[in-house]
Amino acid sequence: MTTIGTVESLWRYPVKSMSGERLVEAFMGFSGFYGDRCVAFKSSAARKGCPYLTATQQQQMLRYRPQFRYAERAAKPPNLIEAMSIAPGINHANADPNDLVLDVVTPSGAIVAVDDPALLKMLGEGLSENNRLTLVRSDRALTDCRPVSLISLQTVRQLEAELGIPIDKRRFRDNVYLEFAFDAGFAENELVGRRLRIGAHAVIAILERDPRCKMISLDPDTGEHNPEVLRKVAQAHDAFAGVYCAVLVEGMLSNGDSIELLD
């Protein structure tokens, strides 16, 4: 086994397309990070393959900050010890809905429950009248593609150099931000088809490069659109940045965990 880097930070996004939450530690299960994208807003005007309202249509979504009402209970599965003792391949780390009750801090600073009709009204501002929004809950992450996403800080820094402007890593909305032990942007591309151990137990398989869309062109604090970001990634890197992963062995992750190449 070869250590190739460390975990720089861990993130989850309780409500799809809203602001993310930086974590000290996280449980990574077969279906993704515990509490990640467990709520979304379905849009009647969205395309069939991606039925949810996202910041690509409503840029102000990024200014809404979800927060779990019972933060300690939302940090990890209630049956974590039992789940960790079961052989890989069986998932017994399902969430208790009562542990994942969500509130949302709006751009004005008001706090509303995620199922408050007032929130639906706010999210619908500026959208066409025939766009109907409905709340969707899930105990499995409502991700676009794969359960876990990863990107290196070296890739973010290379894009900064190519664009000539500062790039906030949060634009990429990944779960794991990796600090390689060497300086090479887009080196995670070379990991596709290989397995990594993160920390003491968790194992992931790198499945494919992450195809990017307008989301990376949106400022994570203001929602302001800078099309040059996606344009550069498309022109210089075939519109890919970071990688998608499948979880082979569940486990707890922490900031600073070592990342080892298994094969």
C-alpha positions as a printed NumPy array, in Angstrom:
array([[  0.   ,   0.   ,   0.   ],
       [  1.188,   3.512,  -0.838],
       [  0.072,   6.656,   0.975],
       [ -0.794,   9.207,  -1.691],
       [ -2.212,  12.004,   0.454],
       [ -4.552,  13.051,   3.228],
       [ -8.106,  14.257,   3.684],
       [ -8.06 ,  18.063,   3.676],
       [-11.775,  18.431,   4.444],
       [-15.091,  16.568,   4.42 ],
       [-18.404,  18.021,   3.236],
       [-22.045,  17.097,   2.98 ],
       [-24.962,  18.967,   1.435],
       [-28.143,  18.265,   3.438],
       [-30.397,  19.929,   0.847],
       [-29.562,  19.385,  -2.805],
       [-28.087,  22.574,  -4.352],
       [-28.083,  24.567,  -1.108],
       [-24.975,  25.529,   0.859],
       [-22.746,  22.721,   2.115],
       [-21.638,  21.809,   5.637],
       [-17.998,  21.211,   6.538],
       [-17.57 ,  18.24 ,   8.879],
       [-14.915,  17.23 ,  11.386],
       [-15.81 ,  13.588,  10.774],
       [-18.337,  11.778,   8.626],
       [-19.806,   8.327,   8.176],
       [-19.387,   7.159,   4.576],
       [-21.821,   4.372,   3.747],
       [-22.614,   2.468,   0.577],
       [-25.219,   5.073,  -0.35 ],
       [-22.947,   8.036,   0.397],
       [-22.225,  10.365,   3.303],
       [-24.713,  10.111,   6.161],
       [-27.079,  13.083,   5.9  ],
       [-25.87 ,  14.093,   2.445],
       [-28.548,  15.361,   0.023],
       [-31.317,  13.779,   2.071],
       [-33.724,  16.499,   0.934],
       [-34.367,  17.95 ,  -2.517],
       [-37.036,  20.016,  -4.211],
       [-38.635,  18.378,  -7.208],
       [-39.471,  20.772, -10.02 ],
       [-42.245,  20.187, -12.526],
       [-40.233,  22.172, -15.09 ],
       [-36.985,  20.199, -14.677],
       [-35.761,  17.807, -17.33 ],
       [-36.748,  14.187, -16.914],
       [-33.252,  12.872, -16.106],
       [-32.738,  15.392, -13.278],
       [-36.138,  16.249, -11.785],
       [-34.89 ,  18.568,  -9.042],
       [-34.602,  22.315,  -8.695],
       [-30.912,  23.243,  -8.59 ],
       [-28.847,  26.389,  -8.493],
       [-28.407,  26.183, -12.252],
       [-32.033,  27.374, -12.455],
       [-32.341,  29.201,  -9.115],
       [-28.883,  30.597,  -8.338],
       [-30.008,  32.001,  -4.99 ],
       [-30.341,  28.447,  -3.617],
       [-26.638,  28.601,  -2.771],
       [-27.368,  31.374,  -0.27 ],
       [-29.664,  29.135,   1.787],
       [-27.9  ,  27.287,   4.631],
       [-29.454,  24.01 ,   5.845],
       [-28.76 ,  22.95 ,   9.413],
       [-29.797,  19.802,  11.219],
       [-31.971,  20.632,  14.201],
       [-30.318,  17.874,  16.25 ],
       [-26.721,  18.207,  15.076],
       [-25.261,  15.518,  17.345],
       [-27.846,  12.922,  16.266],
       [-27.326,  13.824,  12.601],
       [-23.547,  13.298,  12.799],
       [-23.581,   9.507,  12.394],
       [-26.028,   6.566,  12.196],
       [-27.736,   5.615,  15.461],
       [-26.591,   1.992,  15.023],
       [-23.036,   2.802,  13.956],
       [-21.266,   0.154,  16.063],
       [-23.587,  -2.602,  14.814],
       [-23.311,  -1.439,  11.213],
       [-19.508,  -1.344,  11.357],
       [-19.382,  -4.941,  12.608],
       [-21.302,  -6.379,   9.649],
       [-19.408,  -7.683,   6.623],
       [-19.254,  -5.405,   3.575],
       [-22.191,  -5.711,   1.219],
       [-25.046,  -5.237,   3.697],
       [-26.125,  -1.752,   4.723],
       [-27.575,  -1.468,   8.219],
       [-26.785,   2.224,   8.618],
       [-30.156,   3.644,   7.609],
       [-31.119,   6.99 ,   9.09 ],
       [-33.88 ,   7.579,  11.615],
       [-35.95 ,  10.402,  10.062],
       [-36.37 ,  12.006,  13.49 ],
       [-32.595,  12.429,  13.706],
       [-32.387,  14.3  ,  10.403],
       [-34.916,  17.083,  10.935],
       [-33.757,  20.098,   8.936],
       [-34.105,  23.84 ,   9.269],
       [-32.874,  26.335,   6.687],
       [-31.291,  29.728,   7.281],
       [-32.555,  31.976,   4.486],
       [-30.503,  34.764,   2.86 ],
       [-32.318,  37.27 ,   5.105],
       [-31.234,  35.358,   8.226],
       [-34.664,  33.921,   9.018],
       [-34.82 ,  30.26 ,  10.083],
       [-37.604,  28.113,   8.634],
       [-38.307,  24.403,   8.697],
       [-37.406,  22.679,   5.452],
       [-41.058,  21.656,   4.986],
       [-42.44 ,  25.149,   5.668],
       [-44.585,  26.276,   2.682],
       [-42.931,  29.687,   3.022],
       [-39.643,  28.135,   1.9  ],
       [-41.251,  26.758,  -1.262],
       [-42.555,  30.238,  -2.018],
       [-39.111,  31.797,  -1.543],
       [-37.415,  29.218,  -3.757],
       [-39.995,  29.807,  -6.46 ],
       [-39.333,  33.543,  -6.693],
       [-38.312,  34.495, -10.207],
       [-39.282,  31.138, -11.698],
       [-42.078,  30.682, -14.213],
       [-45.575,  30.277, -12.801],
       [-45.938,  26.761, -14.195],
       [-42.93 ,  25.612, -12.158],
       [-44.373,  23.653,  -9.229],
       [-42.028,  22.644,  -6.407],
       [-42.507,  19.695,  -4.059],
       [-40.345,  18.501,  -1.18 ],
       [-38.619,  15.114,  -1.525],
       [-36.997,  13.274,   1.402],
       [-34.746,  10.225,   1.267],
       [-32.579,   8.178,   3.612],
       [-30.231,   7.658,   0.639],
       [-28.315,  10.527,  -0.927],
       [-30.163,  12.102,  -3.867],
       [-27.004,  12.501,  -5.902],
       [-26.895,  13.102,  -9.65 ],
       [-24.707,  10.099, -10.385],
       [-22.496,   8.3  ,  -7.851],
       [-22.683,   8.294,  -4.041],
       [-19.338,  10.01 ,  -3.293],
       [-17.303,  12.672,  -5.089],
       [-13.638,  13.575,  -4.601],
       [-11.311,  16.292,  -5.884],
       [ -7.748,  17.296,  -5.035],
       [ -6.654,  20.741,  -3.93 ],
       [ -3.915,  20.464,  -6.541],
       [ -6.601,  20.377,  -9.242],
       [ -8.272,  23.48 ,  -7.794],
       [ -4.913,  25.282,  -7.671],
       [ -4.132,  24.365, -11.276],
       [ -7.459,  25.82 , -12.377],
       [ -6.673,  28.976, -10.403],
       [ -3.396,  29.297, -12.319],
       [ -5.074,  28.63 , -15.66 ],
       [ -7.829,  31.175, -15.04 ],
       [ -5.672,  33.763, -13.287],
       [ -8.287,  34.304, -10.546],
       [ -8.871,  32.795,  -7.086],
       [-11.089,  29.702,  -7.165],
       [-13.052,  28.691,  -4.076],
       [-12.89 ,  24.895,  -3.789],
       [-16.524,  24.912,  -2.637],
       [-17.605,  25.571,  -6.224],
       [-17.052,  21.86 ,  -6.912],
       [-19.352,  20.642,  -4.109],
       [-17.346,  17.478,  -3.463],
       [-17.595,  15.229,  -0.406],
       [-13.855,  14.631,  -0.01 ],
       [-11.157,  17.213,  -0.69 ],
       [ -7.809,  15.488,  -1.037],
       [ -4.35 ,  16.936,  -0.447],
       [ -1.957,  14.877,  -2.539],
       [  1.519,  14.15 ,  -1.181],
       [  2.866,  15.49 ,  -4.483],
       [  2.111,  18.536,  -6.597],
       [  0.131,  17.446,  -9.665],
       [ -3.195,  18.865, -10.763],
       [ -5.79 ,  16.421, -12.098],
       [ -3.735,  13.481, -10.806],
       [ -6.961,  11.931,  -9.486],
       [ -7.767,  11.101, -13.12 ],
       [ -5.021,   8.457, -12.959],
       [ -6.852,   6.739, -10.094],
       [ -9.878,   5.716, -12.17 ],
       [-10.296,   1.943, -11.882],
       [ -8.304,   1.738,  -8.636],
       [ -9.149,   1.376,  -4.942],
       [ -8.288,   3.716,  -2.069],
       [ -8.453,   3.254,   1.69 ],
       [ -9.379,   6.385,   3.617],
       [ -8.579,   6.283,   7.311],
       [ -8.602,   2.976,   9.17 ],
       [-11.471,   1.134,   7.483],
       [-13.285,   2.814,   4.594],
       [-12.479,   1.702,   1.05 ],
       [-13.651,   3.35 ,  -2.165],
       [-13.344,   2.482,  -5.841],
       [-12.665,   5.353,  -8.231],
       [-15.197,   4.809, -11.018],
       [-14.931,   7.713, -13.432],
       [-14.044,  11.354, -13.933],
       [-16.637,  13.886, -12.794],
       [-18.336,  15.723, -15.711],
       [-18.964,  19.336, -14.754],
       [-21.828,  21.723, -15.455],
       [-22.818,  25.329, -14.752],
       [-22.681,  24.73 , -10.969],
       [-18.909,  25.282, -10.836],
       [-19.398,  28.7  , -12.432],
       [-21.541,  29.885,  -9.495],
       [-19.976,  31.649,  -6.516],
       [-20.787,  29.463,  -3.458],
       [-21.608,  32.497,  -1.29 ],
       [-23.455,  34.811,  -3.681],
       [-24.616,  32.622,  -6.559],
       [-22.979,  35.054,  -8.987],
       [-22.308,  33.434, -12.362],
       [-18.835,  33.479, -13.929],
       [-19.042,  31.434, -17.156],
       [-15.248,  31.51 , -17.576],
       [-14.842,  28.804, -14.919],
       [-16.815,  26.134, -16.751],
       [-15.469,  27.33 , -20.101],
       [-11.87 ,  26.768, -18.958],
       [-12.643,  23.306, -17.558],
       [-14.401,  22.409, -20.81 ],
       [-11.643,  23.712, -23.088],
       [ -8.603,  22.528, -21.123],
       [ -9.929,  19.38 , -19.425],
       [-12.821,  18.092, -21.55 ],
       [-15.286,  19.424, -18.917],
       [-14.024,  16.99 , -16.227],
       [-12.698,  17.902, -12.764],
       [-12.475,  15.462,  -9.855],
       [-13.783,  11.892,  -9.732],
       [-16.82 ,   9.871,  -8.733],
       [-16.482,   6.964,  -6.303],
       [-18.337,   3.885,  -5.088],
       [-18.025,   2.769,  -1.472],
       [-16.741,  -0.786,  -1.03 ],
       [-16.258,  -0.741,   2.753],
       [-18.184,   1.652,   4.984],
       [-16.473,   3.616,   7.717],
       [-15.924,   6.84 ,   9.622],
       [-13.705,   9.47 ,   8.018],
       [-11.913,  12.352,   9.729],
       [-10.003,  15.397,   8.616],
       [ -6.326,  14.512,   8.218],
       [ -6.972,  10.824,   7.527],
       [ -4.369,   9.175,   5.342],
       [ -5.397,   8.028,   1.871],
       [ -3.715,   4.835,   0.663],
       [ -3.618,   3.312,  -2.783],
       [ -4.551,  -0.364,  -2.508],
       [ -3.925,  -1.487,  -6.09 ]])
